[in-house]
Amino acid sequence: MGEVAVVLKVMPEDTETELEGVKENIEDKVDVQDLQEEEVAFGLKALKVSTIVDDSEGGTDAVENAIAGIEGVRSVEVEDLRKL
């Protein structure tokens, strides 16, 4: 199979969630290529996580589940997916 570039939008539980801690946990669990903050509304910021996954691993499920299990994360959504 091949590799897939994925951009995930990670939403924190609320505006009080400590994003630096969430970022560190994401970097510990996922091979992060890029990690940025994006303003959403009313002080809420989402995290944009770019990573590369092996297509044979069943797509993005493993990465999504790893991030979704982090304390302070409300949701994880695939925003972009491209085969390399």
DRENMARNU-850300 format. One record per residue: x, y, z of N, C-alpha, C in turn; residue number from 0. Coordinates in nm, 4 decimals, always signed. Layout:
BEGIN
+----------+----------+----------+----------+----------+----------+----------+----------+----------+-----+
:      n_X :      n_Y :      n_Z :     ca_X :     ca_Y :     ca_Z :      c_X :      c_Y :      c_Z : seq :
+----------+----------+----------+----------+----------+----------+----------+----------+----------+-----+
:        X :        Y :        Z :        X :        Y :        Z :        X :        Y :        Z : NUM :
...
+----------+----------+----------+----------+----------+----------+----------+----------+----------+-----+
***
This chain:
BEGIN
+----------+----------+----------+----------+----------+----------+----------+----------+----------+-----+
:      n_X :      n_Y :      n_Z :     ca_X :     ca_Y :     ca_Z :      c_X :      c_Y :      c_Z : seq :
+----------+----------+----------+----------+----------+----------+----------+----------+----------+-----+
:  +0.0837 :  -0.1176 :  +0.0000 :  +0.0000 :  +0.0000 :  +0.0000 :  +0.0887 :  +0.1247 :  +0.0000 :   0 :
:  +0.0328 :  +0.2390 :  +0.0371 :  +0.1073 :  +0.3636 :  +0.0355 :  +0.0865 :  +0.4433 :  +0.1618 :   1 :
:  +0.1264 :  +0.5687 :  +0.1536 :  +0.1105 :  +0.6583 :  +0.2677 :  +0.0032 :  +0.7613 :  +0.2370 :   2 :
:  -0.0592 :  +0.8105 :  +0.3440 :  -0.1660 :  +0.9081 :  +0.3322 :  -0.1339 :  +1.0270 :  +0.4232 :   3 :
:  -0.1435 :  +1.1482 :  +0.3670 :  -0.1276 :  +1.2702 :  +0.4464 :  -0.2654 :  +1.3094 :  +0.4988 :   4 :
:  -0.2729 :  +1.3350 :  +0.6277 :  -0.4003 :  +1.3637 :  +0.6922 :  -0.3909 :  +1.4936 :  +0.7713 :   5 :
:  -0.4947 :  +1.5756 :  +0.7619 :  -0.5074 :  +1.6930 :  +0.8480 :  -0.6312 :  +1.6698 :  +0.9329 :   6 :
:  -0.6114 :  +1.6700 :  +1.0648 :  -0.7206 :  +1.6477 :  +1.1596 :  -0.7523 :  +1.7775 :  +1.2325 :   7 :
:  -0.8801 :  +1.8035 :  +1.2531 :  -0.9233 :  +1.9176 :  +1.3323 :  -0.9637 :  +1.8630 :  +1.4688 :   8 :
:  -0.8907 :  +1.9071 :  +1.5709 :  -0.9135 :  +1.8589 :  +1.7070 :  -0.9785 :  +1.9713 :  +1.7870 :   9 :
:  -1.0983 :  +1.9447 :  +1.8380 :  -1.1706 :  +2.0433 :  +1.9180 :  -1.1526 :  +2.0125 :  +2.0662 :  10 :
:  -1.1146 :  +2.1138 :  +2.1441 :  -1.1029 :  +2.0941 :  +2.2894 :  -1.2413 :  +2.0927 :  +2.3534 :  11 :
:  -1.2465 :  +2.0484 :  +2.4784 :  -1.3743 :  +2.0429 :  +2.5496 :  -1.4368 :  +2.1802 :  +2.5666 :  12 :
:  -1.3550 :  +2.2819 :  +2.5967 :  -1.4074 :  +2.4177 :  +2.6139 :  -1.2930 :  +2.5177 :  +2.6067 :  13 :
:  -1.3235 :  +2.6446 :  +2.6270 :  -1.2217 :  +2.7501 :  +2.6185 :  -1.1213 :  +2.7427 :  +2.7330 :  14 :
:  -1.1557 :  +2.6740 :  +2.8403 :  -1.0663 :  +2.6618 :  +2.9558 :  -0.9661 :  +2.5475 :  +2.9422 :  15 :
:  -0.9789 :  +2.4654 :  +2.8401 :  -0.8884 :  +2.3521 :  +2.8206 :  -0.7474 :  +2.4026 :  +2.7937 :  16 :
:  -0.6505 :  +2.3456 :  +2.8620 :  -0.5095 :  +2.3823 :  +2.8469 :  -0.4562 :  +2.3208 :  +2.7180 :  17 :
:  -0.4469 :  +2.4029 :  +2.6117 :  -0.4072 :  +2.3522 :  +2.4807 :  -0.2627 :  +2.3042 :  +2.4761 :  18 :
:  -0.1745 :  +2.3649 :  +2.5536 :  -0.0346 :  +2.3219 :  +2.5525 :  -0.0219 :  +2.1770 :  +2.5994 :  19 :
:  -0.0976 :  +2.1402 :  +2.7014 :  -0.0966 :  +2.0028 :  +2.7494 :  -0.1533 :  +1.9066 :  +2.6465 :  20 :
:  -0.2600 :  +1.9485 :  +2.5789 :  -0.3198 :  +1.8657 :  +2.4739 :  -0.2197 :  +1.8476 :  +2.3600 :  21 :
:  -0.1513 :  +1.9549 :  +2.3217 :  -0.0512 :  +1.9468 :  +2.2150 :  +0.0591 :  +1.8475 :  +2.2502 :  22 :
:  +0.1088 :  +1.8550 :  +2.3730 :  +0.2145 :  +1.7637 :  +2.4157 :  +0.1679 :  +1.6187 :  +2.4091 :  23 :
:  +0.0453 :  +1.5925 :  +2.4543 :  -0.0087 :  +1.4570 :  +2.4499 :  -0.0260 :  +1.4075 :  +2.3067 :  24 :
:  -0.0688 :  +1.4955 :  +2.2167 :  -0.0833 :  +1.4577 :  +2.0760 :  +0.0532 :  +1.4210 :  +2.0188 :  25 :
:  +0.1537 :  +1.5034 :  +2.0467 :  +0.2879 :  +1.4768 :  +1.9952 :  +0.3473 :  +1.3483 :  +2.0516 :  26 :
:  +0.3065 :  +1.3091 :  +2.1725 :  +0.3526 :  +1.1837 :  +2.2320 :  +0.2881 :  +1.0622 :  +2.1647 :  27 :
:  +0.1647 :  +1.0763 :  +2.1155 :  +0.0899 :  +0.9629 :  +2.0622 :  +0.0935 :  +0.9507 :  +1.9104 :  28 :
:  +0.1221 :  +1.0614 :  +1.8411 :  +0.1131 :  +1.0642 :  +1.6951 :  +0.2407 :  +1.1253 :  +1.6377 :  29 :
:  +0.2824 :  +1.0759 :  +1.5222 :  +0.3971 :  +1.1338 :  +1.4514 :  +0.3491 :  +1.2607 :  +1.3808 :  30 :
:  +0.3610 :  +1.3736 :  +1.4485 :  +0.3069 :  +1.5008 :  +1.4009 :  +0.4035 :  +1.5664 :  +1.3016 :  31 :
:  +0.3511 :  +1.6049 :  +1.1863 :  +0.4278 :  +1.6801 :  +1.0872 :  +0.4133 :  +1.8298 :  +1.1110 :  32 :
:  +0.2922 :  +1.8715 :  +1.1506 :  +0.2633 :  +2.0126 :  +1.1760 :  +0.1481 :  +2.0199 :  +1.2761 :  33 :
:  +0.1516 :  +2.1205 :  +1.3631 :  +0.0478 :  +2.1383 :  +1.4640 :  +0.0261 :  +2.2873 :  +1.4838 :  34 :
:  -0.0951 :  +2.3328 :  +1.4514 :  -0.1257 :  +2.4749 :  +1.4596 :  -0.2579 :  +2.4967 :  +1.5325 :  35 :
:  -0.2734 :  +2.6170 :  +1.5856 :  -0.3994 :  +2.6569 :  +1.6477 :  -0.4803 :  +2.7369 :  +1.5474 :  36 :
:  -0.6124 :  +2.7211 :  +1.5538 :  -0.7022 :  +2.7952 :  +1.4661 :  -0.8160 :  +2.8530 :  +1.5493 :  37 :
:  -0.8376 :  +2.9834 :  +1.5391 :  -0.9492 :  +3.0485 :  +1.6087 :  -1.0807 :  +2.9935 :  +1.5543 :  38 :
:  -1.1726 :  +2.9595 :  +1.6437 :  -1.3039 :  +2.9113 :  +1.6020 :  -1.4072 :  +3.0199 :  +1.6305 :  39 :
:  -1.4327 :  +3.0482 :  +1.7580 :  -1.5268 :  +3.1533 :  +1.7961 :  -1.5254 :  +3.1716 :  +1.9471 :  40 :
:  -1.5497 :  +3.2935 :  +1.9910 :  -1.5662 :  +3.3244 :  +2.1329 :  -1.4520 :  +3.2716 :  +2.2199 :  41 :
:  -1.3290 :  +3.2828 :  +2.1693 :  -1.2125 :  +3.2398 :  +2.2453 :  -1.1789 :  +3.0920 :  +2.2324 :  42 :
:  -1.2601 :  +3.0167 :  +2.1617 :  -1.2346 :  +2.8737 :  +2.1421 :  -1.1368 :  +2.8555 :  +2.0265 :  43 :
:  -1.0357 :  +2.7719 :  +2.0487 :  -0.9366 :  +2.7430 :  +1.9458 :  -0.9348 :  +2.5943 :  +1.9178 :  44 :
:  -0.9259 :  +2.5602 :  +1.7897 :  -0.9107 :  +2.4215 :  +1.7474 :  -0.7636 :  +2.3978 :  +1.7172 :  45 :
:  -0.7239 :  +2.2731 :  +1.7200 :  -0.5886 :  +2.2357 :  +1.6814 :  -0.5952 :  +2.1664 :  +1.5460 :  46 :
:  -0.5053 :  +2.2057 :  +1.4555 :  -0.4931 :  +2.1406 :  +1.3252 :  -0.3696 :  +2.0533 :  +1.3315 :  47 :
:  -0.3882 :  +1.9235 :  +1.3192 :  -0.2797 :  +1.8278 :  +1.3301 :  -0.2563 :  +1.7639 :  +1.1937 :  48 :
:  -0.1360 :  +1.7793 :  +1.1409 :  -0.0988 :  +1.7156 :  +1.0146 :  -0.0072 :  +1.5983 :  +1.0458 :  49 :
:  -0.0371 :  +1.4847 :  +0.9851 :  +0.0428 :  +1.3648 :  +1.0065 :  +0.0385 :  +1.2788 :  +0.8814 :  50 :
:  +0.1255 :  +1.1804 :  +0.8775 :  +0.1281 :  +1.0846 :  +0.7671 :  +0.1060 :  +0.9467 :  +0.8267 :  51 :
:  +0.0105 :  +0.8737 :  +0.7698 :  -0.0190 :  +0.7386 :  +0.8165 :  -0.0015 :  +0.6398 :  +0.7022 :  52 :
:  +0.0276 :  +0.5169 :  +0.7380 :  +0.0417 :  +0.4102 :  +0.6402 :  -0.0977 :  +0.3637 :  +0.6002 :  53 :
:  -0.1224 :  +0.3568 :  +0.4734 :  -0.2531 :  +0.3186 :  +0.4201 :  -0.2943 :  +0.1787 :  +0.4654 :  54 :
:  -0.1976 :  +0.0911 :  +0.4893 :  -0.2285 :  -0.0466 :  +0.5277 :  -0.2755 :  -0.0593 :  +0.6724 :  55 :
:  -0.2641 :  +0.0478 :  +0.7505 :  -0.3046 :  +0.0439 :  +0.8912 :  -0.4553 :  +0.0625 :  +0.9094 :  56 :
:  -0.5314 :  +0.0641 :  +0.8019 :  -0.6755 :  +0.0792 :  +0.8138 :  -0.7208 :  +0.2240 :  +0.8095 :  57 :
:  -0.6452 :  +0.3062 :  +0.7424 :  -0.6834 :  +0.4465 :  +0.7291 :  -0.6451 :  +0.5286 :  +0.8505 :  58 :
:  -0.7316 :  +0.6217 :  +0.8847 :  -0.7006 :  +0.7171 :  +0.9912 :  -0.7586 :  +0.6784 :  +1.1265 :  59 :
:  -0.8262 :  +0.5666 :  +1.1354 :  -0.8938 :  +0.5280 :  +1.2599 :  -0.8007 :  +0.5240 :  +1.3804 :  60 :
:  -0.6833 :  +0.4646 :  +1.3646 :  -0.5911 :  +0.4517 :  +1.4780 :  -0.5471 :  +0.5886 :  +1.5291 :  61 :
:  -0.5159 :  +0.6799 :  +1.4376 :  -0.4723 :  +0.8140 :  +1.4764 :  -0.5874 :  +0.8904 :  +1.5410 :  62 :
:  -0.7058 :  +0.8830 :  +1.4805 :  -0.8224 :  +0.9518 :  +1.5365 :  -0.8542 :  +0.9019 :  +1.6769 :  63 :
:  -0.8516 :  +0.7710 :  +1.6965 :  -0.8820 :  +0.7134 :  +1.8274 :  -0.7769 :  +0.7501 :  +1.9313 :  64 :
:  -0.6497 :  +0.7540 :  +1.8902 :  -0.5432 :  +0.7908 :  +1.9835 :  -0.5619 :  +0.9340 :  +2.0332 :  65 :
:  -0.5966 :  +1.0250 :  +1.9427 :  -0.6159 :  +1.1644 :  +1.9814 :  -0.7456 :  +1.1820 :  +2.0592 :  66 :
:  -0.8506 :  +1.1122 :  +2.0184 :  -0.9805 :  +1.1245 :  +2.0859 :  -0.9726 :  +1.0785 :  +2.2318 :  67 :
:  -0.8782 :  +0.9905 :  +2.2628 :  -0.8634 :  +0.9408 :  +2.3987 :  -0.7875 :  +1.0335 :  +2.4926 :  68 :
:  -0.7394 :  +1.1445 :  +2.4416 :  -0.6637 :  +1.2392 :  +2.5226 :  -0.7591 :  +1.3248 :  +2.6049 :  69 :
:  -0.7252 :  +1.3428 :  +2.7322 :  -0.8066 :  +1.4268 :  +2.8201 :  -0.8103 :  +1.5697 :  +2.7672 :  70 :
:  -0.9292 :  +1.6266 :  +2.7619 :  -0.9470 :  +1.7630 :  +2.7141 :  -0.9905 :  +1.7722 :  +2.5693 :  71 :
:  -0.9945 :  +1.6581 :  +2.4992 :  -1.0357 :  +1.6563 :  +2.3582 :  -1.1836 :  +1.6202 :  +2.3493 :  72 :
:  -1.2599 :  +1.7063 :  +2.2843 :  -1.4029 :  +1.6806 :  +2.2639 :  -1.4260 :  +1.5985 :  +2.1378 :  73 :
:  -1.3612 :  +1.6376 :  +2.0267 :  -1.3848 :  +1.5661 :  +1.9015 :  -1.2634 :  +1.5749 :  +1.8106 :  74 :
:  -1.2563 :  +1.4781 :  +1.7182 :  -1.1513 :  +1.4730 :  +1.6169 :  -1.2201 :  +1.4494 :  +1.4835 :  75 :
:  -1.1850 :  +1.5320 :  +1.3852 :  -1.2502 :  +1.5240 :  +1.2546 :  -1.1440 :  +1.5299 :  +1.1454 :  76 :
:  -1.1559 :  +1.4436 :  +1.0454 :  -1.0651 :  +1.4486 :  +0.9315 :  -1.1066 :  +1.5669 :  +0.8453 :  77 :
:  -1.0127 :  +1.6583 :  +0.8271 :  -1.0414 :  +1.7771 :  +0.7473 :  -0.9867 :  +1.7634 :  +0.6054 :  78 :
:  -0.8759 :  +1.6918 :  +0.5897 :  -0.8178 :  +1.6723 :  +0.4571 :  -0.7448 :  +1.5386 :  +0.4568 :  79 :
:  -0.7500 :  +1.4715 :  +0.3415 :  -0.6893 :  +1.3393 :  +0.3277 :  -0.6370 :  +1.3282 :  +0.1857 :  80 :
:  -0.5063 :  +1.2991 :  +0.1719 :  -0.4448 :  +1.2911 :  +0.0394 :  -0.3478 :  +1.1741 :  +0.0338 :  81 :
:  -0.3590 :  +1.0963 :  -0.0720 :  -0.2651 :  +0.9867 :  -0.0922 :  -0.1332 :  +1.0430 :  -0.1419 :  82 :
:  -0.0231 :  +0.9929 :  -0.0862 :  +0.1101 :  +1.0394 :  -0.1273 :  +0.1682 :  +0.9472 :  -0.2335 :  83 :
+----------+----------+----------+----------+----------+----------+----------+----------+----------+-----+
***
